Amino acid sequence: MQLTLWTYEAPPHVGAMRIATAMEGVHYVLHAPQGDTYADLLFTMIERRPKRPPVTYTTFQARDLGGDTAELFKTAVAEAYERFQPQAILVGASCTAELIQDDPGGLAQALNLPVPVIPLELPAYQKKENWGAAETFYRLVRALADPACPRHTGSRPRCNLLGPTALGFRHRDDITEITGLLDRIGIDIGVVAPMGACPADLARLGEADFNIVLYPEIANTAAQWLQKTFRQPTVKTVPIGVGATRDFIAEVADVAGIEVPAELVAGSSRLPWYSHSVDSTYLTGKRVFIFGDASHAIAAARIAHAELGFKVVGLGTYSREMAREVREAATHYGIEALITDDYLEVESRVSELQPDLVLGTQMERHIAKRLGIPCAVISAPVHVQDFPARYSPQMGFEGANVIFDAWVHPLMMGLEEHLLAMFRDDFEFHGEAAPSHLGHPVSVSPVVPETVAEVADSDDTGWAPDAERELRKIPFFVRGKARRNTERFAREQGIARITIETLYHAKAHFSSQH
């Protein structure tokens, strides 16, 4: 067993909670010990939902284990139905309650409630959150979709949007963006699920002509069942980035059998122009490390490589169910994929590669901050700041604009910070000078000189403290390359401890090769 400070995915019952919380008219009764209600905080504090999740816990205690915990569960189900009057009930057990083997599904079915009761068997010790969400959505679709549902008879093609959940990274805004895009193409939306859907909506999934899987980690299993049961084709292109959005439009048009105007396919995103503009040419060739859920990581690699001119030096995911797709994408960039759910392994890889930019989850945000590398968040798990009040999609042409700002600004701000540091000894910008835009003196705390202790792990890395300080004077956007070249030079010369002299000898050595 390995103790960990962070985790990319919670147990699978949290994935089930994400589905229940995203929907309307669904209640989840979770057989769980007292203390497992912590998951409520994910929705009320991080996503800032105005109401708590539709979940009832049995909250049994240690003293209850000697009694009838099965009766406790039956009572909790009955009371949840009476209080909330849901249109469907999910029942299952948390990882701790799973060990008791009380059979929540059988116990709930015995109550003969007048609504569908859907049992969830989520092996907490083999699977994790995204798998739990996908399995829950699949079980709901299979139980509630009406097999006799007729196809719609409207003049415009109709599709279902599948995959958005509670706690999803920008799912709310992605739905708005893609709904508007499809309307302009000439496609109607039948059902959006699970987000915002009720059991009656799932019953009419079969009306649509085809399904669009926006988030494969969540909706692939359900979409495969719908394709087999209702003969509905599936659009699989995830429209994140300008190129992928154009591919998405082309696939939708092909499946729907319609023509899309060329100007709509071209789109209105400013990312292509901005990424080729004079102000952005210094971004070309920047080394980027990418890690997140599989869909967002693959999409980010394509944008970084094809649309921003970055060099992808690292690509990975914690989504083991989609490891094959990530490995295939990594092969395209000539690198080996990192498939892991251990953030320490990710930190080690980032430290080794010393990229110019990290694109990842909130864990990579912390890792990059500690290593002094610019970072942007592209994937869950995320923190409260990644659920902005403003409209901020990742998908579609507007999503590409958002992505450009989110990825490029950390690099530009890093350049600004470097310039401020460069001129900190200037008479106008030194630490005790008043802000130049103010017309009166302002007391400013003096700058505390950097001490040897503040130099990050110099002894462990083989760098002398004064060499580390000299390295930090190099602009951030070439500092990583300078570090790598110096360490390579030291290895080739058999130098164990890097000094200022080593740093400048390495610079002279590599300069002579160009």
C-alpha positions, 0 to 999 in steps of 0.5 A, a space after each residue: 500500500 502506498 500513502 499519497 497526498 493527492 489523487 487524480 481520481 476518487 473511488 468509483 462511487 464518486 463518479 456515480 455521484 457526478 452522474 446523479 448530481 448532474 441529472 434531475 429527478 435522480 437520487 442516489 442512496 449510498 451505503 456508506 459509513 459515517 465520514 464518507 459524506 466528505 464527497 459533498 464538498 467537491 460539489 458545493 465548495 469546488 464547483 460552487 453548486 447552489 444545492 447539495 448533491 442528491 445523495 442519501 447516506 446510511 452513515 452507519 457507525 462502528 457500533 452498527 456493524 454488530 447489528 443489522 446494517 441491511 435494515 439500516 440501508 432499507 430504511 434509508 432507501 424508503 425514507 429517501 423516496 418519501 422525502 425526495 420523490 425521485 423519478 429513479 433511484 440509484 443504489 450502491 455501496 462505498 468502498 468501505 461498505 462494499 466489504 460488508 456485502 449487504 447487496 444494496 440492489 437486492 435490498 432496494 428491489 425488495 421494497 417494491 418502490 413505484 420508480 425504477 431502482 438501478 443497482 450499481 456494482 462499482 468495484 472500489 478496489 479495482 476501478 476509479 472515478 471516471 469508470 464509475 461515472 461511465 458505468 453509472 451512465 450506462 446503467 441508467 441509459 440501459 434501464 431507462 431508454 425506451 426500446 420502442 421509442 420511434 425516430 423523430 419526424 422533423 425536417 432537420 437532423 437530430 442528435 444527442 449530446 452525451 457525456 457532460 457531468 457535474 465536476 467536469 472541466 468546463 462541461 457547462 460552457 462546452 454544451 452551450 458552445 457546441 449547441 450553438 455550433 450545431 444549430 448553425 450547422 442545421 442540427 437539432 439537439 434531442 437530449 443532453 445527458 447526463 447533465 440536465 437530463 431527467 429519466 424521461 429524457 433518457 427514455 427518448 434517447 432513441 428519437 435521435 438520428 445519431 449521438 455525439 460523444 463529447 467526453 469519451 471517458 464518460 459516454 463511450 460505453 453508453 454510446 456503444 449500447 445505443 448504437 447497437 440497440 437503436 442503430 444510431 451512429 456515433 460522432 467520436 471527434 472531440 471538438 477541442 482546438 480549431 483543427 478538431 472543431 473543423 474535423 468535428 463539423 465534417 464528421 457531423 455533416 457526413 453522419 447527418 447527410 448534410 452540406 455545411 457552408 465553407 465559411 462555417 467550417 472555416 470558423 471565427 477563432 482568433 487562435 490561428 491568427 494570434 499564433 502566427 502573429 509577430 507578437 507570438 513568434 517567440 512561442 514557436 518551438 517551446 517545449 511542452 509537457 501535457 498530462 490529464 484525462 485522455 481526451 483533453 491530453 490528446 486534444 492539447 497535444 494536437 493544438 500544441 503541435 499543429 496550431 501553436 508550434 510548440 514541441 510536445 516533449 511529454 504526454 500522459 494520462 491517468 485514464 488507464 481505460 484510454 491508455 491505448 489512445 494516448 500511446 498512439 498519440 504519443 507515437 505521433 510526436 516521437 515520444 513515449 506516453 506516461 500512463 500513471 496515477 502517481 503524481 510523484 512519477 509525473 513530477 519526476 518526469 517534469 523535473 527531468 524534462 524541464 519543459 517551458 510550459 506544463 499543461 495538466 491538472 491542478 496537481 501539475 499546477 502545484 508541481 510546476 509552481 514548485 519547479 518554477 515552470 509556467 502552467 495552464 490547467 487543461 483537465 480535471 481534477 481541478 480546483 475552484 478557480 477552474 469553475 469560472 463565473 464567466 463563459 469559458 468553454 474548451 470546445 468549438 471555435 470560442 473554446 480555441 480562443 479561451 485555450 490560446 489565452 490560457 496557455 500563452 499568457 503564463 509564458 508572456 507573464 513569465 517574460 514580464 516577470 523576468 524583465 522586472 527581475 532584470 531591471 530590479 537594480 535600476 534606480 527607478 525599479 529597485 526594491 525600495 522605490 515607490 511605484 512609478 505611477 504614484 505621485 507620492 512616496 510609498 513605503 515599500 518593504 526592502 528586498 530580502 537577499 536570497 540565501 543559500 537555503 533558498 536555492 532549490 536542493 542545490 546539493 541534491 542536484 549537483 549544482 553549487 548554490 552560486 551556480 544555481 543563482 547564476 542560472 536563475 538570471 537567465 531568461 525563463 524561456 531558455 533557462 531549461 535548455 541552459 540547465 539541460 546543456 550544462 548538465 549534459 556538458 558536466 556528464 560528458 566531462 566527468 564533472 560531479 559538481 556544477 559551478 559558475 565556471 562549469 556553466 560558462 564553459 558549457 555555454 562556450 562549448 555549445 555556442 561553438 557548435 552553432 
